[in-house]
Amino acid sequence: MDTGTHIVMGFAIGGLATLDPVVAENASTAHSVLIAAVIGSQIPDVDTILKLRNNAVYIRHHRGITHSIPAVILWPLLIVACLYPFFPGANLLHLWLWTFFAVFLHVFVDIFNAYGTQAIRPISSKWVALGVINTFDPIIFGIHIVGLILWAVGFPPGQTFLVMYAVIIGYYLLRFIVQRTVKNAVKRRIPNAERIIVSPTIRFFQWRLAVLTKHHYYVARAYRRSITIYDEFKRVPIPDIPVMNAARKDKNLAAFLSFSPIYRWEMDEYDDHFEVRFIDLRYRNNGHYPFVALVQLDKDLHIVSSYTGWVFSEEKLRQKVDINIIID
């Protein structure tokens, strides 16, 4: 989820914690739990700072180790260890329990996005992405805001947020039903589909689609049960040739391939260099595919420039690499 949603979730968990008699009857515990819940709802995303280093490191590690099983265990211990000295009268066990719940819920809700997390690491480094909730869902965010307003005007926070989360659970179940309906519609339209990647959008009934068959990739969009196919590409294996093998050693391309489950590739030769491009097919936006990896190599197959990340025009992509190429 986005940062704003995680923040309001933290406050909501702090309110929900008042259902716990130990929290409700001890002001020190209640105050520390609220602060810990807000921090716990944010701390797994501390790896966002990796973007300051470079996109390759960020793509490889964002929602990786910080969202893993060991991290879910260690984050609450760290938060409680830092917070408890300021609230020595707090109940240590219940402070830890609610902090753990906040951290766990952060990681748990992230698996429902299309981006996903490595939530079962170190058991597996597989990305878990259920693709039913957009990174920012206005309905979920709005429900939290309503709950916080009701708390502010005097409604009991525990009961308020208990009802709120019951409604949100129902909303998640509804999203799964809608997603299943979309997948069934895709199977009717493309009967030979081997894999269907469904990505939610901010609109309830609109979904991005990337479909694999034995010989083709299809990029489409669903609105309710209606499927519109925008692009069709031949499914061509990555060739085992010197240029491609050299390009795949690049850290930016390696990061792209570690994250992207469905992509196509292009390779061009110019007078003084080669260019290899990989394009993720999940994020088509206004006819453009913004998530790419680009590698440029000289004639001796030395990597001279590369980039991976989200760019929304060819001009901006060219600004990201060191060699400027004019394409007719």
C-alpha positions in Angstrom: 0.0 0.0 0.0 1.0 3.6 -0.3 2.5 5.6 2.6 -0.6 7.5 3.4 -2.7 4.4 3.8 -0.1 2.8 6.0 -0.1 5.9 8.3 -3.9 5.9 8.8 -3.7 2.1 9.3 -1.3 2.7 12.2 -3.7 5.2 13.9 -6.5 2.7 13.3 -4.6 -0.1 15.0 -3.9 2.2 17.9 -7.6 2.8 18.2 -8.4 -0.9 17.8 -6.0 -1.7 20.6 -8.4 0.0 23.1 -10.5 -3.2 22.9 -7.6 -4.8 24.8 -8.4 -4.2 28.5 -4.7 -3.9 29.4 -4.4 -1.1 26.9 -7.7 0.6 27.8 -6.9 0.7 31.5 -3.3 1.9 31.4 -2.7 5.3 29.8 1.0 4.7 29.5 0.3 1.5 27.6 -2.3 3.1 25.4 0.0 6.0 24.4 2.9 3.8 23.7 0.8 1.4 21.7 -0.5 4.2 19.5 3.0 5.5 18.8 4.3 2.0 18.2 1.4 1.1 15.9 2.1 4.1 13.7 5.8 3.4 13.6 5.2 -0.3 13.0 2.9 0.4 10.1 5.7 2.4 8.4 9.0 0.7 9.3 9.0 -2.1 6.7 9.2 0.6 4.0 12.4 2.0 5.4 14.0 0.3 2.4 12.6 3.1 0.3 15.8 4.9 1.1 17.6 2.5 -1.2 16.2 4.5 -4.1 18.7 7.2 -3.2 21.5 4.8 -4.2 20.1 3.6 -7.6 17.1 2.0 -9.1 18.8 -1.4 -9.5 19.3 -1.8 -5.8 15.9 -0.4 -5.0 14.1 -2.8 -7.4 16.0 -5.8 -6.1 15.4 -5.1 -2.4 12.3 -2.9 -2.0 9.7 -5.0 -0.1 12.4 -7.7 0.1 14.3 -8.4 3.3 12.5 -5.7 5.2 9.2 -7.5 4.6 10.5 -11.0 5.2 9.7 -13.4 8.1 12.8 -12.5 10.1 12.0 -8.8 9.7 8.4 -9.1 10.9 9.9 -10.7 14.0 12.7 -8.3 14.5 11.0 -4.9 13.7 8.6 -5.1 16.8 11.5 -5.9 19.1 13.5 -3.0 17.8 10.5 -0.6 18.1 9.7 -1.7 21.6 13.3 -1.6 22.7 13.5 2.1 21.6 10.1 3.1 22.8 9.8 1.4 26.2 12.3 3.6 28.0 10.0 6.5 27.4 7.0 4.6 28.7 8.3 2.5 31.6 4.8 2.1 33.0 3.6 0.4 29.9 2.8 -3.3 29.8 5.7 -4.7 27.8 3.9 -7.8 26.5 0.9 -6.0 25.2 3.0 -3.2 23.7 5.0 -5.8 21.8 1.8 -7.7 20.7 0.2 -4.6 19.2 3.5 -3.5 17.6 3.9 -7.0 16.1 0.3 -6.8 14.7 1.0 -3.4 13.1 4.2 -4.7 11.4 2.5 -7.9 10.4 -0.5 -6.1 8.9 1.7 -3.8 6.9 3.5 -6.8 5.2 0.2 -8.7 4.9 -1.7 -6.1 3.1 1.2 -5.5 0.7 0.9 -8.9 -0.8 -2.5 -8.0 -2.2 -0.9 -5.4 -4.5 0.4 -6.2 -8.0 3.9 -5.2 -6.8 3.9 -7.7 -4.0 6.6 -8.6 -1.4 9.1 -11.3 -0.6 7.0 -12.0 2.5 8.0 -15.7 2.8 11.7 -15.1 2.6 14.0 -16.9 3.6 11.8 -19.9 2.8 11.5 -18.6 -0.7 12.6 -15.5 -2.5 9.5 -15.7 -4.7 7.5 -12.4 -5.0 4.0 -12.9 -3.5 1.6 -10.6 -5.4 -2.1 -11.4 -5.4 -3.0 -8.3 -7.6 -6.4 -7.5 -6.1 -5.9 -4.1 -4.5 -4.2 -1.1 -6.1 -1.2 0.4 -4.3 -3.5 3.3 -3.4 -7.1 2.2 -3.0 -9.4 5.2 -2.4 -12.1 3.1 -0.8 -9.8 1.6 1.8 -8.2 4.9 2.5 -11.6 6.6 2.7 -12.9 4.1 5.2 -9.9 4.7 7.4 -10.4 8.5 7.3 -14.1 8.1 8.2 -13.1 5.9 11.2 -10.6 8.5 12.3 -13.1 11.3 12.1 -15.6 9.3 14.1 -13.0 8.7 16.7 -12.2 12.4 16.8 -15.8 13.4 17.4 -16.3 10.9 20.3 -17.1 7.5 18.9 -15.5 4.6 20.8 -12.3 3.8 18.8 -12.2 0.1 19.5 -15.7 -0.7 18.3 -15.5 1.8 15.4 -12.3 0.3 13.9 -13.6 -3.3 14.6 -16.6 -2.5 12.4 -14.3 -0.7 9.9 -12.0 -3.7 9.5 -15.0 -6.0 9.1 -16.2 -3.9 6.2 -12.7 -3.8 4.7 -12.4 -7.6 4.9 -15.7 -7.8 3.0 -14.3 -5.4 0.5 -11.2 -7.6 0.0 -13.4 -10.6 -0.6 -15.4 -8.6 -3.1 -12.2 -7.7 -5.0 -11.3 -11.4 -5.2 -14.7 -12.1 -6.7 -14.3 -9.3 -9.3 -10.7 -10.5 -10.1 -12.0 -14.1 -10.7 -14.7 -12.7 -13.0 -12.1 -10.9 -15.0 -9.9 -13.9 -15.3 -12.8 -16.0 -16.5 -13.6 -13.4 -19.1 -9.9 -13.5 -20.3 -10.1 -17.3 -20.6 -13.2 -16.9 -22.8 -11.5 -14.3 -25.0 -8.0 -16.1 -25.1 -8.8 -19.8 -24.5 -5.1 -20.8 -24.8 -3.9 -18.5 -22.1 -1.2 -20.2 -20.0 -0.8 -17.4 -17.5 -2.9 -14.3 -16.7 -1.4 -11.5 -14.7 -4.2 -9.2 -13.5 -3.2 -5.8 -12.0 -5.8 -3.5 -10.3 -6.1 0.2 -11.1 -7.5 3.0 -9.0 -10.9 2.4 -10.7 -12.9 -0.5 -9.1 -14.0 -2.2 -12.3 -10.9 -1.5 -14.5 -7.9 -3.9 -14.5 -4.6 -4.1 -16.5 -3.9 -7.5 -18.1 -0.8 -9.3 -19.3 -1.5 -12.7 -20.8 0.9 -15.4 -21.9 0.1 -18.1 -24.4 2.5 -20.6 -26.0 3.4 -18.3 -28.8 2.3 -14.8 -27.9 2.0 -12.1 -25.2 -1.2 -10.1 -25.0 -1.6 -6.7 -23.3 -5.1 -5.8 -22.5 -7.5 -4.0 -20.2 -10.7 -5.3 -18.6 -13.7 -3.2 -17.7 -16.2 -5.4 -15.9 -16.4 -8.5 -18.2 -15.3 -6.6 -21.3 -11.8 -7.4 -22.5 -10.0 -4.9 -24.8 -6.7 -6.2 -26.3 -4.3 -3.3 -27.0 -1.1 -5.1 -28.1 0.0 -8.6 -29.3 3.6 -9.6 -29.4 5.3 -12.8 -30.4 6.8 -14.8 -27.6 10.5 -15.0 -28.5 13.0 -16.6 -26.1 16.0 -14.6 -25.1 18.7 -15.7 -27.6 22.0 -17.3 -26.4 24.3 -14.9 -28.3 27.3 -12.9 -27.2 25.6 -9.5 -27.2 22.6 -10.6 -25.1 24.8 -12.7 -22.7 27.0 -9.6 -22.1 24.0 -7.4 -21.5 22.5 -9.8 -19.0 25.6 -9.3 -16.8 24.6 -5.7 -16.2 23.2 -5.0 -12.7 20.3 -2.9 -14.0 19.1 -5.6 -16.4 19.7 -8.3 -13.8 17.5 -6.3 -11.3 14.8 -5.9 -13.9 14.8 -9.7 -14.7 14.7 -10.6 -11.0 11.4 -8.6 -10.6 9.5 -8.7 -13.9 7.5 -11.9 -14.6 6.4 -10.9 -18.2 8.4 -8.9 -20.7 9.6 -8.7 -24.2 13.0 -7.7 -25.5 14.5 -5.8 -28.4 18.1 -5.6 -29.7 19.5 -3.0 -32.1 22.9 -2.5 -33.6 24.2 1.0 -34.4 27.4 2.2 -36.0 29.4 2.2 -32.8 27.4 0.2 -30.3 24.6 -2.2 -29.5 21.5 -1.6 -27.5 19.4 -4.1 -25.6 16.0 -3.2 -24.2 13.6 -5.2 -22.0 10.1 -4.0 -21.5 7.7 -5.0 -18.7 4.3 -5.6 -20.2 2.3 -5.2 -17.0 2.2 -1.4 -16.8 0.9 -0.1 -20.1 -0.2 3.5 -19.7 -1.6 5.6 -22.5 0.1 3.4 -25.1 3.5 3.5 -23.4 5.3 0.9 -21.3 7.1 2.8 -18.6 9.0 0.1 -16.7 12.1 -0.8 -18.8 15.7 -1.9 -18.7 18.1 -0.4 -21.3 21.7 -1.6 -21.8 24.2 -0.1 -24.3 27.4 -1.9 -25.2 30.3 -0.9 -27.4 31.5 -3.1 -30.3 33.7 -5.0 -27.9 30.6 -5.9 -25.8 31.7 -3.7 -22.9 28.7 -2.1 -21.1 29.0 1.6 -21.5 25.6 2.7 -20.1 22.5 1.2 -18.6 19.3 2.1 -16.8 16.2 0.4 -15.3 13.1 2.0 -13.8 9.9 3.8 -14.7 10.1 6.4 -17.4 7.2 7.8 -19.3 8.7 9.0 -22.5 11.6 8.0 -24.9 13.1 11.4 -24.4 13.4 11.0 -20.6 14.8 7.5 -21.1 17.5 8.9 -23.3 18.4 11.4 -20.6 19.0 8.5 -18.2 21.7 6.9 -20.3 25.1 8.3 -21.2 24.9 7.8 -25.0 22.4 9.9 -26.8 21.0 8.2 -29.9 18.9 9.9 -32.5 16.3 7.5 -33.9 14.7 8.3 -37.2 
